[in-house]
Amino acid sequence: MSTEFHVLIDDVRTIDVDVICRTPTEILDLLQKQGVTQDNITHLYLDNDLGDDQPMEGIDILKWARDRELVPPNIFIVSANTIARKRMEDVLHFDLQYVRDGHWWRKP
């Protein structure tokens, strides 16, 4: 039986999830160490703007995960940056064939 595991990557927001990653390094390490299966990271809340001093933005993390087949099956884009949001949605839709379900993007 699988359980949901929710992760937020955001430098500012705090929501009720299992793990909050504040930097790109934290989320990349978590994805690499835990991998992505139905029994671990099932939901990712993804911000794009992660602070001026960070080497990556949310779009970079999404592309990194895409290239390594480590994108969780459920993605919720929390970014208020409309241009970045569109870029992330395009990766999910066109590159990964995820489908939109309300506010979530889901792996078919």
N, C-alpha and C positions, 0 to 999 in steps of 0.2 A: 504494500500500500504506500503510495507516495504522499508526501506532505509538501505544502507550499513553503518556499523559502524566499523571502523578499529582501532585496538589497537596493539601497538608495546611493547613487553617486551624485553628490552635491556639496559644494563648499560652504553653504549657508543653511539650507533648509534642514529641518528635523521633522520627520514623520514617524509613525509607529511601524517600524520594519524590523527585521531580524538583525540586519547589519547596515551601518551607515559608513560609506567610504567618503572621505573628504578630499582625497587627492587621486590623480590618475594612477599613481604607483600602487595605492591601496587596492583599487579595483582590478588592475591588471594582475597583481599578485593573487588576489582572491580567485579570479577566473582561472588562472593557470593552476593553482594548487587544488581547487575544488572541482574544476571542470564544470560542465553544464550537462546535467542529466535530469530526468524527471524527479530524482530524489534529492537534488541539492538546489542550486540557484534556479528557481523557476520564474521569478518575477524581478525585473530590473526597472527601477525608476531612474531615468537618465536626464541629467541637466547638461547643458552645453557649456555655459560659462563657469569655469571652475576656479577662477581667480587669476589675477594678472601675472602672478609669478609661476604659473603652472605651464609645463611644456606641451600639454595636450588639452584639447577641448573634448566635449562629449562626442562630437562627430568623429574625432580621431579615435576615441575609445571604441565606438561602434564599428568603425572600419577595421580596426585592429582585431576585434573579436570576430567580425565577419571573415576575415582572412584566415583565421585559425579555427573556424567553426565552433566558436565559444559564445555565440549569442544566445542568451536565455530565450525560452519559448514565448515569454510574455514581456513586452516592453511598454512602459508608460513614459512619454516624454514630458518632463516637468519644466522644461525651459520656457521662459517668457520671451526669448529672442525668436521672433517670427521667421527670420531668414534661416537661422540655425535649425529651428524646428522643421522647416520645409526640407532642408538638406538631409536631416536624419530620417524623416518620413520617406524621402526618395530612396535612400539606401535600404530601408526596411521593405518598401514596396517593390522597387525595381530589381534590386540586387538579391534580396532574400525571399521575395514573394510572400512576405507577411501580409496579413489582411487586417484591416481596421475593424475593431469591435468596440464601439463607443470611444472611450479615451485610450483603450489598449490597442497595441499592435500584437497580433498573435501568429505564431508559426502554424501554418496549415497542417 
